[in-house]
Amino acid sequence: MQGNKFGRPVLGAFAALAAVGAACWAYQLACGLAVTGMSNANSWGLYICAFMLFVGLSAGGLIVASSAHVFGVERFKAVAKPAVICSTACICVAGMLVLVDLGGVARVWRMLTGPNFASPLLWDMVVITAYLAINVLDLVWMQRGDEGRVRRLSYVALPVAVLVHSVTAWIFGLQIARAWYTAVMAPIFVASALDSGLALLLLALLLLDRAGISRL
């Protein structure tokens, strides 16, 4: 990786954002999840809305990267690694948003000791965990230059990337109907993930170029 122009000001800005986030979370722990917009009428608030955003960003990135090998899109191979890095970062953020939405991270162990297999949220957790593992493996094998394994993994990664958003759409479909709910939510979610994930990748590539990082 070549030298870059990121320095202390950027790191300072990130540290400030992290401090603001920690303060907001402390406020939520003190006042309850109602401050995120949750109520008797709304079963989720800010955290799950942000979760939806980051899952879409992550799925779009992995779809771009895996399509390079599944469909032989050579132009995508040049940006496959940045796409997987963006995808991994976004799915980690999405997972953390689910944890804080529990109201207390200490309760997460109950998902392992008493899983409810009838709950779509459990299957969402399973898919997201598998999705993260695929991202990490994909990134490791790309870094090692193991093209054969990356290509084989892409045939698994692509349907899983589609599935992770389809399960999320399924969760919406099991809630009280809203005006914008439709029977084709899963395809809409996947299409929006492709748009948003590709947009994030383009922004990331632009920032890398402006920072003087020609390759990863």
C-alpha positions as a printed NumPy array, in Angstrom:
array([[  0.   ,   0.   ,   0.   ],
       [  1.441,   3.335,  -0.946],
       [  1.625,   6.346,   1.318],
       [ -1.549,   8.303,   1.892],
       [ -2.634,  11.748,   2.981],
       [ -4.719,  10.643,   5.96 ],
       [ -3.331,  12.059,   9.168],
       [ -4.158,  13.216,  12.633],
       [ -7.068,  15.505,  11.621],
       [ -8.955,  12.571,  10.087],
       [ -8.192,  10.296,  13.035],
       [ -9.261,  13.091,  15.366],
       [-12.575,  13.415,  13.527],
       [-13.143,   9.664,  13.815],
       [-12.325,   9.785,  17.535],
       [-14.801,  12.631,  18.026],
       [-17.531,  10.676,  16.221],
       [-16.776,   7.625,  18.384],
       [-17.069,   9.757,  21.531],
       [-20.402,  11.193,  20.379],
       [-21.657,   7.681,  19.624],
       [-20.61 ,   6.402,  23.058],
       [-22.359,   9.35 ,  24.717],
       [-25.555,   8.693,  22.732],
       [-25.49 ,   5.019,  23.692],
       [-25.023,   5.933,  27.373],
       [-28.018,   8.271,  27.074],
       [-30.074,   5.472,  25.546],
       [-29.111,   3.078,  28.363],
       [-30.19 ,   5.682,  30.899],
       [-33.468,   6.699,  29.232],
       [-34.507,   3.533,  27.416],
       [-35.019,   2.552,  23.788],
       [-37.904,   5.003,  23.44 ],
       [-35.317,   7.671,  22.598],
       [-34.562,   5.752,  19.373],
       [-38.158,   6.067,  18.169],
       [-39.459,   2.733,  19.488],
       [-42.995,   2.707,  20.865],
       [-46.051,   0.505,  21.082],
       [-46.837,   1.45 ,  17.481],
       [-43.267,   1.091,  16.172],
       [-41.512,  -2.18 ,  16.979],
       [-38.101,  -0.764,  16.039],
       [-36.469,   2.612,  15.817],
       [-33.2  ,   4.229,  14.772],
       [-30.974,   1.182,  15.316],
       [-32.914,  -1.188,  13.069],
       [-33.359,   1.487,  10.416],
       [-29.571,   1.967,  10.419],
       [-29.161,  -1.823,  10.429],
       [-31.201,  -2.014,   7.238],
       [-28.994,   0.621,   5.644],
       [-25.709,  -1.087,   6.498],
       [-26.927,  -4.565,   5.549],
       [-27.839,  -3.164,   2.144],
       [-24.463,  -1.453,   1.77 ],
       [-22.705,  -4.671,   2.747],
       [-24.745,  -6.936,   0.472],
       [-24.187,  -4.636,  -2.49 ],
       [-20.426,  -4.73 ,  -2.008],
       [-20.254,  -8.519,  -1.803],
       [-22.55 ,  -8.931,  -4.807],
       [-20.207,  -6.746,  -6.867],
       [-17.144,  -8.72 ,  -5.724],
       [-18.652, -12.19 ,  -6.218],
       [-20.21 , -11.283,  -9.578],
       [-16.707, -10.705, -10.919],
       [-16.033, -14.448, -10.666],
       [-19.517, -15.931, -11.049],
       [-20.342, -14.019, -14.23 ],
       [-16.786, -13.4  , -15.398],
       [-17.02 ,  -9.593, -15.193],
       [-13.341,  -8.745, -15.501],
       [-13.804,  -5.057, -14.693],
       [-15.251,  -5.957, -11.3  ],
       [-12.161,  -8.011, -10.394],
       [-10.067,  -4.834, -10.227],
       [-12.293,  -3.493,  -7.428],
       [-13.218,  -6.797,  -5.78 ],
       [-10.932,  -6.337,  -2.777],
       [-12.141,  -2.804,  -1.891],
       [-15.707,  -4.069,  -2.347],
       [-15.168,  -6.915,   0.129],
       [-13.48 ,  -4.57 ,   2.622],
       [-16.469,  -2.198,   2.457],
       [-18.825,  -5.163,   2.758],
       [-17.019,  -6.527,   5.832],
       [-16.958,  -3.156,   7.589],
       [-20.661,  -2.561,   6.922],
       [-21.812,  -5.982,   8.106],
       [-19.826,  -5.521,  11.338],
       [-21.594,  -2.199,  11.914],
       [-24.96 ,  -3.831,  11.13 ],
       [-24.295,  -6.582,  13.671],
       [-23.327,  -4.086,  16.366],
       [-26.521,  -2.12 ,  15.732],
       [-28.555,  -5.247,  16.45 ],
       [-26.65 ,  -5.741,  19.712],
       [-27.307,  -2.222,  20.978],
       [-30.953,  -2.55 ,  19.91 ],
       [-31.309,  -5.296,  22.508],
       [-31.227,  -2.56 ,  25.128],
       [-28.339,  -4.26 ,  26.9  ],
       [-25.457,  -6.108,  25.226],
       [-25.24 ,  -8.391,  28.266],
       [-28.425, -10.102,  27.057],
       [-26.875, -11.424,  23.862],
       [-25.998, -14.765,  25.479],
       [-29.705, -15.595,  25.575],
       [-29.704, -15.857,  21.795],
       [-27.309, -18.796,  22.149],
       [-28.742, -20.538,  25.22 ],
       [-32.416, -20.184,  24.313],
       [-32.797, -19.745,  20.55 ],
       [-36.331, -19.481,  19.197],
       [-36.211, -21.282,  15.844],
       [-39.642, -19.927,  14.948],
       [-38.29 , -16.387,  15.07 ],
       [-37.051, -14.849,  11.809],
       [-34.641, -12.739,  13.863],
       [-32.732, -15.902,  14.8  ],
       [-32.373, -16.839,  11.134],
       [-31.29 , -13.301,  10.374],
       [-28.531, -13.694,  12.967],
       [-27.471, -17.03 ,  11.426],
       [-27.356, -15.566,   7.911],
       [-25.425, -12.475,   9.025],
       [-22.882, -14.61 ,  10.915],
       [-22.367, -16.812,   7.862],
       [-22.181, -13.693,   5.728],
       [-19.422, -12.215,   7.9  ],
       [-17.459, -15.483,   7.776],
       [-17.701, -15.493,   3.966],
       [-16.449, -11.906,   3.812],
       [-13.45 , -12.682,   6.015],
       [-12.548, -15.822,   4.041],
       [-12.956, -13.964,   0.763],
       [-10.683, -11.167,   1.932],
       [ -8.017, -13.546,   3.27 ],
       [ -7.916, -15.598,   0.065],
       [ -7.832, -12.45 ,  -2.063],
       [ -4.882, -11.188,  -0.061],
       [ -3.092, -14.51 ,  -0.569],
       [ -3.85 , -14.453,  -4.288],
       [ -5.706, -17.771,  -4.135],
       [ -7.874, -17.16 ,  -7.189],
       [ -9.286, -20.69 ,  -7.242],
       [-10.717, -20.539,  -3.734],
       [-12.037, -17.025,  -4.271],
       [-13.844, -18.165,  -7.397],
       [-15.396, -21.186,  -5.665],
       [-16.416, -19.111,  -2.647],
       [-18.086, -16.57 ,  -4.946],
       [-20.664, -19.19 ,  -5.959],
       [-21.676, -19.381,  -2.284],
       [-21.241, -15.675,  -1.496],
       [-23.584, -14.428,  -4.21 ],
       [-26.718, -16.342,  -3.082],
       [-25.917, -15.63 ,   0.58 ],
       [-25.681, -11.896,  -0.2  ],
       [-29.106, -12.09 ,  -1.813],
       [-30.434, -14.205,   1.067],
       [-29.307, -11.802,   3.793],
       [-31.551,  -9.078,   2.376],
       [-34.374, -11.492,   1.574],
       [-34.511, -12.611,   5.215],
       [-34.654,  -8.986,   6.309],
       [-37.552,  -8.407,   3.919],
       [-39.209, -11.488,   5.403],
       [-38.999,  -9.89 ,   8.857],
       [-40.752,  -6.791,   7.53 ],
       [-43.421,  -8.973,   5.961],
       [-44.255, -10.512,   9.354],
       [-44.874,  -7.137,  10.991],
       [-48.057,  -5.084,  11.074],
       [-48.622,  -3.894,   7.516],
       [-47.559,  -0.408,   6.529],
       [-48.585,   1.547,   3.458],
       [-45.352,   0.804,   1.576],
       [-45.205,  -2.944,   2.335],
       [-45.615,  -5.096,  -0.776],
       [-45.357,  -8.76 ,  -1.756],
       [-42.147,  -8.077,  -3.71 ],
       [-40.16 ,  -6.53 ,  -0.873],
       [-37.273,  -9.005,  -1.213],
       [-36.477,  -8.084,  -4.852],
       [-36.837,  -4.4  ,  -3.967],
       [-34.434,  -4.812,  -1.049],
       [-31.868,  -6.637,  -3.204],
       [-32.098,  -3.995,  -5.938],
       [-31.657,  -1.192,  -3.395],
       [-28.669,  -3.035,  -1.921],
       [-27.038,  -3.175,  -5.335],
       [-27.564,   0.561,  -5.828],
       [-26.388,   1.623,  -2.384],
       [-23.497,  -0.858,  -2.205],
       [-22.168,   0.206,  -5.593],
       [-22.505,   3.881,  -4.63 ],
       [-20.514,   3.272,  -1.433],
       [-17.83 ,   1.432,  -3.397],
       [-17.526,   4.309,  -5.869],
       [-17.156,   6.792,  -3.011],
       [-14.54 ,   4.594,  -1.341],
       [-12.551,   4.299,  -4.569],
       [-12.755,   8.059,  -5.037],
       [-11.446,   8.662,  -1.501],
       [ -8.637,   6.156,  -2.037],
       [ -7.662,   7.933,  -5.237],
       [ -7.746,  11.361,  -3.571],
       [ -5.678,  10.005,  -0.672],
       [ -3.024,   8.727,  -3.06 ],
       [ -3.684,   5.046,  -2.419],
       [ -3.449,   3.427,  -5.821],
       [ -4.024,  -0.156,  -4.72 ],
       [ -4.807,  -2.288,  -1.676]])
